[in-house]
């Protein structure tokens, strides 16, 4: 997927939930559904394939948001749970 390719390393983009709430583009609003349709349409055009099945809406019950950062073309290689263990202890 072109949208997930970076030739020089790893890139991660975080978008704060408060931003979506301030813009009123949540899954429950017409603006939110429209934004998702536009974004996924552009993604499909750019990648040349339909958006990955694990892409979802933030805040939706059952959506595994962490998996959206680790999309795998082979479902058998996708992790079952988030591989990041957040701790305040330094190794």
Secondary structure, 3 states (H helix, E strand, C coil): CHHHCCCCCCCCCCCCHHHHHHHCCCCCCHHHHHHHHHHHHHHHHHHCCCCCCCCCCCCCCCCCHHHHHCCCCCHHHCCCCCCCCCCCCCC
